[in-house]
C-alpha cells in the first residue's frame, strides 16, 4: 500500500489527493466509468478544470482495463483533452508511469483489494500543476493553462456515461455501496481524501461538503468519514441500467 505523503522535493501549494480503490466495472462500446477527482476554478462564466483518477473507457482505450487517466480544460483552451492527446496541455515526465497506463491488478468485492495513490499539486516555484504518486512525479500541466489562484471547487467520486439512449454502465464495483455492508466491508472507495490547507495536507472537512447523485436508481455514494483508521473515505458505485445517459 502506498502511503499518502507529499513529496519533499517539491514545495506544493494547492494540493488534492486520494487513495483510489481499483475495480473493473463492465462497460459497453464507447462507454466510460471512472473514479475521479475534479479541481475546478470558476471565474465568472468560465471554468478551468484539472481532472484525474482511473477510468475504464472503451472510447478512449483499446480494451476495458482500468487505466490512469487525466483530463484538462481551461478558459484559454476550452476544448481541452484527455492525457497527452493535444498540444499545450499535460507534459509527461516519468518513463514508466503515465496517463493511459493500465492497472493489471484489480479488486474483487469482499476479497483482495488493490489501490493506487494519486495527487495533483501546484509547485510553488514554477506554478505548474504536478501529477504525482507518492513521492514520484509523473508529469505536469504548465501554469498558463490553469488559474494561479488554485481550485475554487473540489469534487471526489464516480462518473459514468456514453452514447445517449443506451444502457448506463456499471460504476465502481458495480454495486450500491450500502448493499455491501458496514464495518470493514467496503464497496469501491476513495480514501485518505485530503486537500491543501494551512501549509500542509489536511483531511477534508467532514462538516463542509455536499452530496450529489444524478441517477439514484443506478448509482449512489456513501461518505463514511474517518472510519476504521482509513482516513476520510467515500464509497460509491452502482449497477447502472436504464437511468439516462449523460
Long-range contacts (C-beta under 8 A, 24 or more apart in sequence): 1-115, 2-115, 2-116, 2-117, 2-133, 2-134, 3-117, 3-134, 4-117, 4-119, 4-134, 4-192, 4-194, 4-201, 4-231, 5-134, 5-135, 6-119, 6-121, 6-200, 6-201, 7-132, 7-134, 7-135, 7-136, 7-137, 8-135, 9-135, 9-137, 10-121, 10-123, 10-124, 10-130, 10-132, 10-137, 11-123, 11-124, 11-125, 12-121, 12-122, 12-123, 12-124, 12-130, 12-196, 13-121, 13-122, 13-123, 13-124, 13-150, 13-196, 14-39, 14-121, 14-122, 14-150, 14-151, 14-196, 15-119, 15-120, 15-121, 15-122, 15-194, 15-195, 15-196, 15-201, 16-119, 16-120, 16-121, 16-151, 16-154, 16-194, 16-195, 16-196, 17-117, 17-118, 17-119, 17-120, 17-121, 17-192, 17-193, 17-194, 17-201, 18-117, 18-118, 18-156, 18-190, 18-191, 18-192, 18-193, 18-194, 19-115, 19-116, 19-117, 19-190, 19-191, 19-192, 19-231, 20-53, 20-54, 20-115, 20-116, 20-117, 20-118, 20-190, 21-107, 21-113, 21-114, 21-115, 21-172, 21-186, 21-188, 21-189, 21-190, 21-191, 22-54, 22-66, 22-103, 22-105, 22-106, 22-107, 22-114, 22-115, 22-116, 23-66, 23-106, 23-107, 23-172, 23-173, 23-174, 23-188, 23-237, 24-56, 24-64, 24-65, 24-66, 24-106, 25-56, 25-160, 25-169, 25-170, 25-171, 25-172, 25-173, 25-174, 25-237, 26-64, 26-169, 26-170, 26-174, 27-56, 27-57, 27-58, 27-64, 27-160, 27-162, 27-169, 27-170, 28-58, 28-162, 28-166, 28-167, 28-169, 29-58, 29-59, 30-58, 30-59, 30-162, 30-163, 31-57, 31-58, 31-59, 31-160, 31-161, 31-162, 31-163, 31-166, 31-169, 32-56, 32-57, 32-58, 32-59, 32-60, 32-159, 32-160, 32-161, 32-162, 32-169, 33-57, 33-158, 33-159, 33-160, 33-169, 33-170, 33-171, 33-172, 34-69, 34-158, 34-159, 34-160, 35-157, 35-158, 35-172, 35-188, 35-190, 35-236, 36-155, 36-156, 36-157, 36-158, 36-159, 37-118, 37-120, 37-154, 37-155, 37-156, 37-190, 38-153, 38-154, 38-155, 39-120, 39-151, 39-153, 39-154, 40-151, 40-152, 40-153, 40-154, 40-155, 41-146, 41-147, 41-149, 41-150, 41-151, 41-152, 41-153, 42-152, 42-153, 43-75, 43-147, 46-75, 47-73, 47-75, 48-73, 48-74, 48-75, 48-145, 48-146, 48-147, 49-73, 49-74, 49-80, 50-120, 50-129, 50-141, 50-146, 50-151, 52-118, 52-120, 52-131, 53-118, 54-103, 54-116, 56-169, 59-162, 61-100, 63-102, 65-102, 65-103, 65-104, 66-102, 66-103, 66-106, 67-99, 67-100, 67-101, 67-102, 67-103, 68-97, 68-98, 68-99, 68-100, 68-101, 68-103, 68-116, 68-118, 68-138, 69-99, 69-100, 70-99, 70-131, 72-141, 72-145, 72-146, 74-145, 74-146, 76-144, 76-145, 77-145, 88-142, 88-145, 89-141, 89-142, 89-145, 90-131, 90-139, 90-140, 90-141, 91-139, 91-140, 91-141, 91-142, 92-138, 92-139, 93-137, 93-138, 93-139, 93-140, 94-136, 94-137, 94-138, 94-139, 97-133, 97-136, 97-138, 98-138, 98-139, 99-131, 99-138, 99-139, 107-173, 107-188, 109-173, 109-174, 109-175, 109-180, 109-187, 110-180, 110-185, 113-186, 121-196, 122-148, 122-150, 154-195, 154-204, 156-190, 156-193, 156-204, 156-234, 157-190, 157-221, 157-234, 157-236, 158-188, 158-219, 158-221, 158-236, 158-237, 160-219, 160-240, 161-245, 161-246, 162-245, 163-245, 164-245, 165-245, 166-245, 167-240, 167-241, 167-242, 168-215, 168-218, 168-240, 168-241, 168-242, 168-243, 168-244, 168-245, 169-240, 170-237, 170-238, 170-239, 170-240, 171-218, 171-219, 171-236, 171-237, 171-238, 171-240, 172-235, 172-236, 172-237, 172-238, 173-237, 174-237, 174-238, 174-239, 174-240, 175-237, 175-238, 175-239, 176-219, 176-220, 176-237, 176-238, 176-239, 177-220, 177-221, 177-222, 177-235, 177-236, 177-237, 178-220, 178-222, 180-235, 183-228, 184-228, 186-224, 186-233, 186-235, 187-222, 187-235, 187-236, 187-237, 188-235, 188-236, 188-237, 189-230, 189-233, 189-234, 189-235, 189-236, 190-233, 190-234, 190-236, 191-230, 191-231, 191-232, 191-233, 191-234, 192-230, 192-231, 192-232, 192-233, 193-231, 193-232, 193-233, 193-234, 194-231, 194-232, 203-231, 203-232, 204-232, 206-232, 214-246, 215-243, 215-244, 217-241, 217-242, 217-243, 218-242, 218-243, 219-243
